[in-house]
């Protein structure tokens, strides 16, 4: 996932791509396509929205809302498990 500027919309987005080494796997591409469809169905204030998704010259991407801050993995590594999280 990369921080990028959406060229059509002019806004900063989180850009998720399939790694090049996974493009040859039809399972990986299909999983990514299912993820795009699932994210597109979500509408909740605590979940980022999908803004765009496309396949260009065999590469897939999904542009999502960008939320500035740390990710959950880094937060857990810094502070330990969140309260109420299963151990």
TIVO-2410 file (N, C-alpha, C; in nm, 3 decimals):
# residues 87
REC num residu      c1      c2      c3 atome chaine
REC   1      X   0.085  -0.117   0.000     N      A
REC   1      X   0.000   0.000   0.000    CA      A
REC   1      X   0.089   0.124   0.000     C      A
REC   2      X   0.056   0.218  -0.087     N      A
REC   2      X   0.134   0.339  -0.103    CA      A
REC   2      X   0.046   0.462  -0.083     C      A
REC   3      X   0.106   0.570  -0.038     N      A
REC   3      X   0.040   0.699  -0.033    CA      A
REC   3      X   0.060   0.762  -0.170     C      A
REC   4      X  -0.048   0.805  -0.234     N      A
REC   4      X  -0.039   0.856  -0.370    CA      A
REC   4      X  -0.142   0.966  -0.391     C      A
REC   5      X  -0.130   1.036  -0.502     N      A
REC   5      X  -0.231   1.135  -0.540    CA      A
REC   5      X  -0.308   1.077  -0.659     C      A
REC   6      X  -0.438   1.068  -0.644     N      A
REC   6      X  -0.524   1.016  -0.751    CA      A
REC   6      X  -0.524   1.117  -0.864     C      A
REC   7      X  -0.481   1.075  -0.982     N      A
REC   7      X  -0.460   1.169  -1.092    CA      A
REC   7      X  -0.590   1.231  -1.143     C      A
REC   8      X  -0.702   1.160  -1.133     N      A
REC   8      X  -0.829   1.215  -1.180    CA      A
REC   8      X  -0.896   1.302  -1.074     C      A
REC   9      X  -0.886   1.259  -0.948     N      A
REC   9      X  -0.959   1.326  -0.842    CA      A
REC   9      X  -0.876   1.431  -0.769     C      A
REC  10      X  -0.743   1.424  -0.783     N      A
REC  10      X  -0.656   1.523  -0.722    CA      A
REC  10      X  -0.642   1.511  -0.571     C      A
REC  11      X  -0.689   1.401  -0.514     N      A
REC  11      X  -0.679   1.386  -0.369    CA      A
REC  11      X  -0.578   1.279  -0.332     C      A
REC  12      X  -0.526   1.288  -0.209     N      A
REC  12      X  -0.433   1.189  -0.159    CA      A
REC  12      X  -0.511   1.063  -0.124     C      A
REC  13      X  -0.460   0.949  -0.168     N      A
REC  13      X  -0.527   0.820  -0.147    CA      A
REC  13      X  -0.427   0.717  -0.097     C      A
REC  14      X  -0.480   0.609  -0.044     N      A
REC  14      X  -0.401   0.489  -0.016    CA      A
REC  14      X  -0.417   0.401  -0.139     C      A
REC  15      X  -0.307   0.369  -0.204     N      A
REC  15      X  -0.311   0.293  -0.329    CA      A
REC  15      X  -0.259   0.152  -0.302     C      A
REC  16      X  -0.347   0.055  -0.318     N      A
REC  16      X  -0.309  -0.085  -0.296    CA      A
REC  16      X  -0.290  -0.153  -0.431     C      A
REC  17      X  -0.177  -0.220  -0.445     N      A
REC  17      X  -0.143  -0.290  -0.569    CA      A
REC  17      X  -0.114  -0.437  -0.540     C      A
REC  18      X  -0.129  -0.521  -0.640     N      A
REC  18      X  -0.081  -0.658  -0.629    CA      A
REC  18      X   0.068  -0.656  -0.665     C      A
REC  19      X   0.150  -0.721  -0.584     N      A
REC  19      X   0.293  -0.730  -0.615    CA      A
REC  19      X   0.311  -0.799  -0.750     C      A
REC  20      X   0.410  -0.754  -0.825     N      A
REC  20      X   0.435  -0.808  -0.959    CA      A
REC  20      X   0.453  -0.960  -0.957     C      A
REC  21      X   0.521  -1.011  -0.854     N      A
REC  21      X   0.545  -1.156  -0.849    CA      A
REC  21      X   0.417  -1.236  -0.826     C      A
REC  22      X   0.308  -1.170  -0.785     N      A
REC  22      X   0.181  -1.240  -0.763    CA      A
REC  22      X   0.086  -1.228  -0.881     C      A
REC  23      X   0.119  -1.144  -0.979     N      A
REC  23      X   0.030  -1.124  -1.094    CA      A
REC  23      X   0.014  -1.250  -1.179     C      A
REC  24      X   0.114  -1.338  -1.176     N      A
REC  24      X   0.106  -1.460  -1.256    CA      A
REC  24      X   0.015  -1.565  -1.191     C      A
REC  25      X  -0.023  -1.543  -1.067     N      A
REC  25      X  -0.111  -1.637  -0.997    CA      A
REC  25      X  -0.256  -1.595  -1.015     C      A
REC  26      X  -0.333  -1.677  -1.085     N      A
REC  26      X  -0.474  -1.643  -1.105    CA      A
REC  26      X  -0.549  -1.640  -0.971     C      A
REC  27      X  -0.505  -1.719  -0.873     N      A
REC  27      X  -0.568  -1.718  -0.741    CA      A
REC  27      X  -0.547  -1.583  -0.673     C      A
REC  28      X  -0.425  -1.527  -0.682     N      A
REC  28      X  -0.396  -1.398  -0.620    CA      A
REC  28      X  -0.476  -1.286  -0.685     C      A
REC  29      X  -0.484  -1.288  -0.816     N      A
REC  29      X  -0.560  -1.185  -0.888    CA      A
REC  29      X  -0.708  -1.196  -0.854     C      A
REC  30      X  -0.761  -1.317  -0.850     N      A
REC  30      X  -0.903  -1.335  -0.817    CA      A
REC  30      X  -0.931  -1.293  -0.673     C      A
REC  31      X  -0.841  -1.322  -0.581     N      A
REC  31      X  -0.856  -1.281  -0.441    CA      A
REC  31      X  -0.860  -1.127  -0.431     C      A
REC  32      X  -0.772  -1.061  -0.507     N      A
REC  32      X  -0.770  -0.914  -0.508    CA      A
REC  32      X  -0.900  -0.858  -0.565     C      A
REC  33      X  -0.949  -0.919  -0.672     N      A
REC  33      X  -1.076  -0.875  -0.731    CA      A
REC  33      X  -1.191  -0.891  -0.631     C      A
REC  34      X  -1.191  -1.002  -0.556     N      A
REC  34      X  -1.295  -1.022  -0.453    CA      A
REC  34      X  -1.282  -0.918  -0.342     C      A
REC  35      X  -1.158  -0.883  -0.306     N      A
REC  35      X  -1.136  -0.780  -0.205    CA      A
REC  35      X  -1.193  -0.646  -0.252     C      A
REC  36      X  -1.168  -0.613  -0.378     N      A
REC  36      X  -1.222  -0.489  -0.434    CA      A
REC  36      X  -1.374  -0.488  -0.423     C      A
REC  37      X  -1.438  -0.597  -0.460     N      A
REC  37      X  -1.585  -0.605  -0.455    CA      A
REC  37      X  -1.634  -0.596  -0.310     C      A
REC  38      X  -1.564  -0.659  -0.217     N      A
REC  38      X  -1.605  -0.655  -0.077    CA      A
REC  38      X  -1.591  -0.514  -0.020     C      A
REC  39      X  -1.477  -0.449  -0.045     N      A
REC  39      X  -1.455  -0.314   0.007    CA      A
REC  39      X  -1.556  -0.217  -0.052     C      A
REC  40      X  -1.593  -0.236  -0.176     N      A
REC  40      X  -1.689  -0.147  -0.242    CA      A
REC  40      X  -1.827  -0.155  -0.176     C      A
REC  41      X  -1.858  -0.266  -0.109     N      A
REC  41      X  -1.989  -0.283  -0.045    CA      A
REC  41      X  -1.994  -0.221   0.094     C      A
REC  42      X  -1.878  -0.188   0.152     N      A
REC  42      X  -1.874  -0.140   0.290    CA      A
REC  42      X  -1.907   0.009   0.298     C      A
REC  43      X  -1.983   0.044   0.399     N      A
REC  43      X  -2.016   0.184   0.424    CA      A
REC  43      X  -2.030   0.202   0.574     C      A
REC  44      X  -1.920   0.241   0.638     N      A
REC  44      X  -1.918   0.258   0.784    CA      A
REC  44      X  -1.817   0.368   0.815     C      A
REC  45      X  -1.846   0.455   0.913     N      A
REC  45      X  -1.755   0.565   0.944    CA      A
REC  45      X  -1.616   0.521   0.992     C      A
REC  46      X  -1.602   0.397   1.038     N      A
REC  46      X  -1.473   0.349   1.087    CA      A
REC  46      X  -1.398   0.263   0.986     C      A
REC  47      X  -1.447   0.257   0.864     N      A
REC  47      X  -1.383   0.178   0.759    CA      A
REC  47      X  -1.359   0.269   0.639     C      A
REC  48      X  -1.236   0.267   0.586     N      A
REC  48      X  -1.207   0.351   0.469    CA      A
REC  48      X  -1.289   0.305   0.349     C      A
REC  49      X  -1.323   0.401   0.264     N      A
REC  49      X  -1.402   0.372   0.144    CA      A
REC  49      X  -1.310   0.346   0.026     C      A
REC  50      X  -1.354   0.259  -0.062     N      A
REC  50      X  -1.287   0.240  -0.190    CA      A
REC  50      X  -1.332   0.355  -0.280     C      A
REC  51      X  -1.237   0.417  -0.348     N      A
REC  51      X  -1.268   0.529  -0.436    CA      A
REC  51      X  -1.260   0.491  -0.583     C      A
REC  52      X  -1.173   0.396  -0.614     N      A
REC  52      X  -1.150   0.359  -0.754    CA      A
REC  52      X  -1.079   0.224  -0.755     C      A
REC  53      X  -1.094   0.150  -0.860     N      A
REC  53      X  -1.021   0.024  -0.879    CA      A
REC  53      X  -1.016  -0.003  -1.028     C      A
REC  54      X  -0.906  -0.062  -1.070     N      A
REC  54      X  -0.892  -0.086  -1.214    CA      A
REC  54      X  -0.777  -0.182  -1.241     C      A
REC  55      X  -0.783  -0.239  -1.361     N      A
REC  55      X  -0.674  -0.321  -1.413    CA      A
REC  55      X  -0.615  -0.243  -1.530     C      A
REC  56      X  -0.484  -0.220  -1.525     N      A
REC  56      X  -0.415  -0.147  -1.631    CA      A
REC  56      X  -0.295  -0.229  -1.675     C      A
REC  57      X  -0.295  -0.268  -1.800     N      A
REC  57      X  -0.185  -0.347  -1.857    CA      A
REC  57      X  -0.149  -0.467  -1.770     C      A
REC  58      X  -0.250  -0.536  -1.718     N      A
REC  58      X  -0.227  -0.657  -1.640    CA      A
REC  58      X  -0.199  -0.634  -1.493     C      A
REC  59      X  -0.188  -0.509  -1.450     N      A
REC  59      X  -0.166  -0.477  -1.308    CA      A
REC  59      X  -0.295  -0.424  -1.247     C      A
REC  60      X  -0.325  -0.471  -1.127     N      A
REC  60      X  -0.446  -0.429  -1.057    CA      A
REC  60      X  -0.414  -0.330  -0.947     C      A
REC  61      X  -0.505  -0.233  -0.927     N      A
REC  61      X  -0.489  -0.140  -0.815    CA      A
REC  61      X  -0.625  -0.107  -0.756     C      A
REC  62      X  -0.624  -0.062  -0.632     N      A
REC  62      X  -0.743  -0.011  -0.566    CA      A
REC  62      X  -0.703   0.116  -0.492     C      A
REC  63      X  -0.774   0.225  -0.518     N      A
REC  63      X  -0.751   0.351  -0.448    CA      A
REC  63      X  -0.855   0.363  -0.338     C      A
REC  64      X  -0.807   0.389  -0.216     N      A
REC  64      X  -0.895   0.401  -0.100    CA      A
REC  64      X  -0.869   0.533  -0.030     C      A
REC  65      X  -0.964   0.572   0.056     N      A
REC  65      X  -0.943   0.691   0.137    CA      A
REC  65      X  -0.811   0.678   0.210     C      A
REC  66      X  -0.737   0.787   0.220     N      A
REC  66      X  -0.612   0.788   0.298    CA      A
REC  66      X  -0.642   0.843   0.436     C      A
REC  67      X  -0.601   0.769   0.537     N      A
REC  67      X  -0.616   0.813   0.676    CA      A
REC  67      X  -0.476   0.828   0.732     C      A
REC  68      X  -0.441   0.950   0.770     N      A
REC  68      X  -0.308   0.975   0.824    CA      A
REC  68      X  -0.296   0.915   0.964     C      A
REC  69      X  -0.184   0.856   0.992     N      A
REC  69      X  -0.161   0.797   1.124    CA      A
REC  69      X  -0.088   0.665   1.111     C      A
REC  70      X  -0.077   0.598   1.222     N      A
REC  70      X  -0.008   0.469   1.225    CA      A
REC  70      X  -0.105   0.357   1.190     C      A
REC  71      X  -0.053   0.247   1.140     N      A
REC  71      X  -0.140   0.134   1.111    CA      A
REC  71      X  -0.153   0.045   1.234     C      A
REC  72      X  -0.250  -0.043   1.232     N      A
REC  72      X  -0.280  -0.128   1.347    CA      A
REC  72      X  -0.161  -0.215   1.385     C      A
REC  73      X  -0.090  -0.269   1.288     N      A
REC  73      X   0.025  -0.355   1.316    CA      A
REC  73      X   0.132  -0.279   1.396     C      A
REC  74      X   0.163  -0.158   1.354     N      A
REC  74      X   0.263  -0.077   1.427    CA      A
REC  74      X   0.213  -0.041   1.566     C      A
REC  75      X   0.086  -0.009   1.578     N      A
REC  75      X   0.029   0.027   1.707    CA      A
REC  75      X   0.040  -0.089   1.806     C      A
REC  76      X   0.008  -0.209   1.763     N      A
REC  76      X   0.015  -0.327   1.850    CA      A
REC  76      X   0.160  -0.356   1.888     C      A
REC  77      X   0.252  -0.340   1.793     N      A
REC  77      X   0.394  -0.362   1.825    CA      A
REC  77      X   0.444  -0.262   1.927     C      A
REC  78      X   0.397  -0.137   1.920     N      A
REC  78      X   0.441  -0.032   2.012    CA      A
REC  78      X   0.378  -0.045   2.149     C      A
REC  79      X   0.248  -0.074   2.153     N      A
REC  79      X   0.173  -0.068   2.279    CA      A
REC  79      X   0.124  -0.202   2.331     C      A
REC  80      X   0.140  -0.309   2.251     N      A
REC  80      X   0.088  -0.437   2.291    CA      A
REC  80      X  -0.056  -0.453   2.246     C      A
REC  81      X  -0.116  -0.568   2.277     N      A
REC  81      X  -0.254  -0.595   2.234    CA      A
REC  81      X  -0.351  -0.488   2.285     C      A
REC  82      X  -0.451  -0.458   2.204     N      A
REC  82      X  -0.551  -0.361   2.242    CA      A
REC  82      X  -0.643  -0.422   2.348     C      A
REC  83      X  -0.699  -0.338   2.435     N      A
REC  83      X  -0.791  -0.390   2.537    CA      A
REC  83      X  -0.906  -0.467   2.473     C      A
REC  84      X  -0.937  -0.581   2.528     N      A
REC  84      X  -1.047  -0.662   2.478    CA      A
REC  84      X  -1.012  -0.750   2.359     C      A
REC  85      X  -0.887  -0.737   2.310     N      A
REC  85      X  -0.845  -0.820   2.195    CA      A
REC  85      X  -0.820  -0.962   2.242     C      A
REC  86      X  -0.857  -1.062   2.163     N      A
REC  86      X  -0.830  -1.202   2.201    CA      A
REC  86      X  -0.679  -1.225   2.206     C      A
REC  87      X  -0.639  -1.309   2.295     N      A
REC  87      X  -0.496  -1.339   2.311    CA      A
REC  87      X  -0.462  -1.475   2.259     C      A
***
